[in-house]
């Protein structure tokens, strides 16, 4: 449904997006995440046909991104979406339906269905008198008046209360079930994790990891095991050796720091099952036993913070230098060293 190959967008010598390649399947929810300034919004605007790429190929629903016909197949929701405040939701949405040449009967049916699902009442109220959440729902309904195959949403739940946020996220899931293809960005990684089939992580204009949420988590995250014992584990040779092999033991205090007293139990956090067994033996040596073991999988936020914390090359083209190697599926790019003398 969406094919992006070698996308690059520069403003003067500043590269907002650098050689990005990804695809989105029909009926998929695809998330683009990254810190502020990573290039997410620029990428979404290119997909929506609002910004022309400097280089690369972008195809949406079988059309080039600069083909006017593509826009008829797409619904776009920008992060900031001012509405015509003197209008009502119904008059506003009918106005946009007219722009798309949607027959009035079909338009009214779509508008009512979208507003019903989004639970928006007061459809004859002036938009300027509505809350931010209500306005956001109207903007989402606007993206659907032309019955598009592809939806591009930039921060659809930004600044909304928890109830409205959950409503918007659930609505996004339902769009997938109806066969719509959705690409969206969000700062709240829990939203991305709960909705998206696949994710691209951007940092400083580049895609640095791409794939399923589980795949990215498995490849780049570290599972931790929390071992609860009824005594503080003894400092056994096996336990010391485990932590030493992991490189986590700079001094003996580090071993003690791995164990915390939690109520009437002691919790030792370790990264491998071999270490779990060493803790069990250490507890037995101290006259106690393991009473519980809990696995902590890394969240997308944990992985994200690790990935975007890696150093990246500069974004100023200075005449366009060599392209950065693209991240492979479920992988992260290890950036090249910056040019000699670069800050």
Secondary structure, 3 states (H helix, E strand, C coil): CEEEEEEEEEECCEEEEEEEEEEECCCCEEEEEECCCCCHHHHHHHHCCCCCCCEEEEEECCEECCCHHHHCCEEEECCCCCCCCCCEHHHHHHHHHHHCCCCHHHHHHHHHHHHHHCCCCCCCCEHHHCCHHHHHHHHHHHCCCCCCCEEEEECCCCCCCHHHHHHHHHHHHHHHHCCCEEEEECCCHHHHHHHCCEEEEEECCEEEEEEEHHHHHHHHCCCEEEEEECCCCCCCHHHHHHHHHCCCCCCHHHHHHCEEEECCEEEEEECCHHHHHHHHHHHHHCCCCEEEEEEECCCHHHHHHHHHCCCCCCCECCCCCCCCCCCCECEECCCCCCCCCCC
